[in-house]
Amino acid sequence: MSFDRHSFTAFGRIGVAAALILASTQAAGLKTPQGKGTKAFIGDGDTVIFTTPQFKVEALWFKVNDETGWYWTGSDEVYAIFSDMGPTSTDLTTSEYEADEGDTINFKSADTCMAARPNCDSGMADLNVRFSFWESDWAAPLYFSYCNRPDTAGVRWRLDKGICIDDDFIGSGSIIYPRADLVAMLPAVGDSREFTAVMDKDAGKYRFRYRITRLANRERSIVIHLPPVILTSISLQATVVSIQGGSQVNLTWSGATTTTVDIYRNGAKITTTANDGAHSDPVGSGSYQYQVCELNSTSACSAQIPVTVP
């Protein structure tokens, strides 16, 4: 079977669409609803499932290597602030923990979720998490706390500045991993890995331990709708000849299957004629586009042929 330029154009568009769909799923994964692997070709009406890996981050413990300020028993009241930096995330300010030099403090269960906030029951495909640690102080006079920082939407006062303007900054850090690195590090659902961040500032020296865990993949399905493809092998040629009083365009074609065919000039149908392979169209000077289509069809057509009449 032969194909004209229209046929290749239609196939090309579908091929590009399918290629884009497949390329967009290389990192996330694409499978059939039956989960029997990827398909080499996507057909109209096929349901495909996109899979995206998911990860969570949990705070485990912190260790006081060097107490802030004076070494008084119970003098350090330490808290942390966690944020997954998402536009709709909710930041977590943990409880305050009484900590002395040499202590290792395990976070309470309510304080462990760093991302995805708020409950770590769903994950994130890429990680962009920040944390900061603070030692709570009291402003003068004694036991009078001056904490007037607003929790303004979009402004992470607590993450960057602590709760109170007189709190001592211990240290901060970021947990940033793109999806490809996370998958390479944690290839299977349930895999986890622990990390230790060392915070060493003038206020004190602390170590912070956290864990990244891979969760079940998130799946979403879509139904693919492709434009119909109608194969045609109509081949059209056009020649310009001079006639008495002007010029005419002689059209010849082959490959049409209907008894009659429609002739188009510049996108408008000018006549329906017998499918005998020839038609003449008297015209004046100008540029034209001709096309032959099977009867009452706008897709089973030849390519448009440009013609210039002097």
N, C-alpha and C positions, 0 to 999 in steps of 0.2 A: 504494500500500500504506500502511495506517495502522500506527502503532506505539503501544503502550501505554507506561506509565511504566517498566515493567521493561526494555523494549527500549532506551529512552533511557538508563536507568541503565547497562546493559551497554555501550552504545556510549560513554557518557561515561567509564567506567573505562578502557576501551581507549584512548580519545582522550587522557586524562590521562597514561596510561603512555607512549604514543608521544610525547607532547609533552615529558615529562620526559627520555626517552631522547634526543630530538633536541636539547633545550636543553642537556643535559650534554655534548653533542659539538660545540657551536658553536665552542668554543675549540680543542678537540682535533681535530675533524674526524671525519666519518662517511661511509663509502662502501660500496658493494657489493663482494663478493669480486672481481668482474671489474674493479673500479676505474673504473666508468663514471659516477661522480658519486653524489650523494646521492639517496635515494629520498624521495618526498613522503609515502608511507605505508609502514608496516612491517607485514608479514603474519606470521602464525604460521609458524614454521619458517625464517624468513629468517635468513641469516647476515650480520651486519654487522661491519665492521672499524673500530675506533677507532684514529685516528692521533694521536700525541702528538709535537710537535717536541722535538728534543733538542739540547743545547748543551754545549760543553766550554770550559774556561779553561786557558790555558797561559802559564807564566811565560817571558818572553823575555830580558830583561836588566835590570841595575840600574847606575846611574851614581853615582859618588862625587863630589858637588860640594864637599863639605867633610869632610875626614877627621876621624874621631873621635879625641879625645885629641891626643897629640903627633904631629907630622908626620914620623914616621920611616918610611923605606921598608919596606914589608912589615909594618907594625905592625898594620894592621887585618885581622882574620880574620873575614869577614862570612858569616853564614848566615841563611837564611829558614825560616819555618815556615808551611806552607799547610794549610788545612782547608776542606772543603766543608760542614762543620757538619751533615752528615747523622747520624742516630742510629747508623748502622752504618759510618760512614766511617772511613778510616784516614788520620791526619794524616801529612804529609811534613815531615821535617826535612832540609833540603838539605845538601849538602857545604859545607865552609867555603871561602871564596874570599879569596885575598890581594888586598886592594884598597887603592890609594893615591888621593890627591886627583886628580881628573880622569879616573880610569879608568872605562871602560865594560866591565862584566863580563857576558858571555853565560852563561846557565845551561847546565850540562851536560844532555844528553838525559834522564838519569835524574832530574833535578830539575825538569823543566818542568811536570809534570802537577799542576794545582791542583784541578781538578774535571772530571769525576767521578773521585774517587779509587777504586782506586789507579792505574789505567793509562790513563785517558782514552779507553779503547776503547768505552765506552758513555757516554751523555750524561745530562744533567739537564734537566727541563722548566722548572724555575725555578732561579735561581742565588742561593745564599746562601753566599758564600765569604769567608773571612777570611784575612789574612796578617799576619805580623809579621817584622821584621828586627832582627837582633842582631849585636853585635860581641863576639866571644869574648875574654874576658880570663882571666888566671890569678890565682888567689888566692895570698896569702903562705903559706908561703915560695914563692919563685919556682919555676914549673913544677909546682906542686902544685895540681891542679884539684879544687875542691870541688863536685862535681856529684852531689847526692843526691836530685834530684827524681824521684819515681816516675812511671811512665807508668800512672796509675790509670785504669781504664775509666770513661768518663763525665766525667773531670776533665781538662781540656786544659791541664795545667801548662805544657807547652812553648810552646803558642801564646800564652799570656798572660804567662808568666814567664821564657821562655827555658830553655836547658838548665841553666845554672848560676846561682846566686844573685848572682854577681859579674859576669855578662855585662852589657854596656852596651846599653840599649834604643835602637834607632835610630828606629823608627816602625812604625805598623801601619795597617791599613785594611780595608774591606769591599767586596765586589763583590756587590750585591744588585739583582736584576732580576726582576720577575714575568714570566710566560710571554708575556703580551700585548705587553709592551714589547720583549722579545727578538725576537718574530716581526716586529714593526714595524721593528726595527732591522736584522734579518737575515732578509729574507723568503724567501730561497731556500737550499736545501741547498748547503753549500760556501761560503756567504758568511761573511766574517770581518771583524772590526774590532779595531783596537788602541787601547789606552788607556795613559796615563801617570799614575801616582800620585806625588805629591810628598810626601815625608816630611821634615818639618822640626821636629826636636826639639832639646833642648839638647845631645844627644850628637853631632849632625851633621846634614848635609843630603844626602839621597839621592833619586834619581828611580828609579821602578820601572815597567817596561813589561810589559804582559801583553796577551793576545789572546783574544777570544771567537770561537768558530767554531760555525756551525750544522752539525750532523750529520744523517744520514738519520733520518727519522721512525721512531719506535717504533710498531709495529702489534700489535694484539691483536684477536682475533675472538670474538664470542659469538653463540650461536643464540638468537633471540627466541622465547619460548613465550607465546602469548596464550590466555586462557580462551576456550572455544568460545562462539560467539554463535548463539543460536537465535531467529529472528524469530518473533514471535507477535502476533496482533492481537486477542486475546481481550479483550473489554470486559465488565466486570462491574458490576452495580448491585445494591444491597441496600436493602430497606425493612423496617420493623418494623410488624407489625400485631398487634392484640389478638385473641385467640381465647378460647373458653370454657376457663377454668382457667389462663390464662396468656398468653404471647406467642409469636410465631414470627417468624423472619426469612425473608422471601421474596427469593430470589436470582433474577436474570435475567441472561443473558449471550448474547453472540454472538461469532462469529469462530472457535470451536473447530472442528477438522476431523476429529477421531476420532469413531467411532460412539457411544462413551460417554465420559464425563469423570469426573474425580476432584474431589470437593468437600473442601476443607480448612477446618477451623476452628481458629484459634490454632495453626497449623503442623502439626496432626495431621489425617490423612485420616479423614473421618467416613463417607463413602459413595462408591460408584461408581454413577452414574446415567446414564440415556439423555441423549444430547446433543440435548435438545429445547428448551433455552434457559430452563428454569425448574426450581426446586427450593425446597421449604419446609423449614425447620429449626426445630422447636419448642425453645425455650430459656427459661431463667429469667432473672431480672434479672442484669445484668453487662455487661462490655465484651468485645467479640469482634473477631477479624480473620478475614475470609473470603477464600477464593481458589479459583478454578476452573482446573484444569490439564487438558491433554489426557491421555488414558489413559496411565498409567505414566510420566508425565513430571514432572520437578521443575523444568524450565526453561521449557517452553512453557506458560506460565501467565499468568493475568491479574495485575494488581496486587492487593495485599492491600487489602481494603476494611474500614475500621473501622466497627463498629456498636455502639451503646450501647442496651441494653434496659432501660427503667426498671422 
